[in-house]
Amino acid sequence: MRTALIVAVLCCLTGGMLEAQQPDRGRRTRFGLYLNSGLAIPVGGEAFGGAWRPGLTVGGSVRFRLSRGLLVDAYFEYSQFAGTTPLIDPEGVRAPRIRSGNLYAGFVDVIWHPVPRARVVSPYLLAGLGYVSSSTFGSGVSVPVGAGLLFVVARRAALFGDARYVVTPSTDLQYVTLRAGVTLR
């Protein structure tokens, strides 16, 4: 866990430093730093057997612009789910047992803005490949797909919101993240 957090922070800081070194020529820089939080919702699969409830997700990414409407995103996230399972004590009394599931994930996504010159609101689609690690749900290669909106609020800042569906075939883990955040570009 500690290693994943250190790697995420270093990637985010590196993206910010590289962005700061770009000359200001009245155009967008190639690098952007994205920070977000939101809701992680279990949607199915054997990994979420039982009564798992939505939980918090936080993350950050560094995006590199390849062309006007095409970006590559290196994204890290931490999600936590809470669940209850029936626990039968020695006298046969059923009582709920609360448990938590921590999930760490890293993805490399390709993001496509179909309207790259939008001045205020820019929709986007994303798809990628990543790795999900959890002691509760198992680990494996995962595939995220999603869509979102980018709201430009200043020349170098924007707000964004998106939804990602993540599936990990090896563990049958499936969840959706609803994220909102800020970007510095």
N, C-alpha and C positions, 0 to 999 in steps of 0.2 A: 504494500500500500504506500509506504513512504517513498519508495523508488518511483512509483507511478506519479505521485504528486510532484516530486522534484522534476521529473522529465516534463510534465505539463507546464510547470511554472517556467522552466528554462526555455521551452519552445515559445511560450507567450512573450516572455521578455525579449527573446531574440527577434521575434517578429516586430515588436515595438521599436527596438533599436534600429533594425534594418529600415523600418518605415521612416524613422526620424532622419536617416541619412539620405533619403531620396531628395533630389533637388525640387524646389517648388516651381513648377513651370505652368501653373494654372490647370493642371490635370490631376487625376487621381493617381495615388501611388500604387505600386504593384502589391504591397503587403498590407494586410489589415489584421487587427487584433479583435477578437470577438469574445465577450464574456456573457454568460447566461445562467439563468436558473429557471426551474419550471416544475412540471409534474410528470412523473413516470407512472404509467398505467399498465399493469399486467393484463394481457389480452388472451392468453391461452398457452397451450402446450403442457406437457407433463411436468416441466420444471416448476410451473406455478400451480401444481395440484394443491388443494386445500383452499383456505380462505385468505388469500393475499389481497391487500388493499393498496391503492395508489400511494406513492411516496414522493419525496423530494428528489430532484435531479439538479446538479450544478455542473458546469463545465466551462471550457474555454477552447479557443481554436486560433490558429494562424491561417489566414487565407492568402493565397498567391494568385494574382490575376494573370491568366494566360493570354486572353484577348478580351475584347469588349464585353462579351456576355458569358465567358467561360472562366471558372475559377477552380483551383484545387484547394481543399480544406483539410488540414491536419487537426483533428478534433479529439479531445479527451473529456470524459464525463464520469461522474460518480452518481449513482442512484441508490436509493434505499427504499425498500419495501417493508411493510409491516404485515404480519399475519397472525392468525390464531389457529390453533389446532386443539382438538379435544384431548385432554390429559385425564386418564383414569387413575385415580389413586388406589392404594391397597384396599380401601373399603368399598371400592366400586363406584365412587362418586365422580361424575364427569365435571371437569372444570376447564375453562379455556386456558391455554398456555400461549402467552404472547411471545412471538419470535420476530427477529428482524433479518432481512436479507440485504447484504451489501453487494453492489455490483460495480465493477470498474470496467471501463470500455475505452478503446482507442480506435478511431476510424480515419480513413483517408477517403474523402468524398470528392466527386466531381459535381460542381454546382453550375447550372445553366440558367442564365437570366434571358428569357425569350424577348424581353423589351429592354435591352441594355442601356438605352439613352433616357430612360424614364427619369424625370427630374425629382419627383416626390415619392412615389410608390413604385417599387419594382418587384414583381413576382419572380419566384425562382423554383426550380426543381432540383433535387439532389439524389444521388445514388452513389454507393461506394462499397468498400470492403473494410472489415475491421476485426478486432478480437475482443471478446467479452470474457472477463474473469470474475468468478464468484465462488466462494467456498460453499455457499448454500445451493446455488442453482447449477453449478458446473461451469466449465469454460469451453470456449471454442471459437472458431472463425464465424463471423456474423456478417450479415448483409443489411445495411440501412437504406431505406428509400423514403422520400418525403417531399414536402412542398412548403413554401413560406413566402413571407412578404418582408421587404426591406423598406423602411420609412426614413428618408433622408431628412435630418433636422438641422444640419449645419454642413459647412463645406467638408469637414473632416470627421463628422460624427453622424451616426444613424442608429435607429432602433430597428430591431427585427423580431419577428415571431414566426415559428414554424412548427410543423408536426413531423415526426420521424417514426416510421414503423421499422423495428429492428427484429430480425429473426436469426437465430443461431441453430442451424439444422442439426448439429451433433448432439445438442442437449434438448432440442425442441423448446427452446426458450423464445418467447415472443412477447414484446412489449412495445408500447407507444410512448414517446416523449413529446410533451407539449412545452415548447421553450419560448422564452422571451428574454431579450437582452439588449446590450448596447455594443456598438462597434466603433472603434477608433481607426480611421484609415488615412 
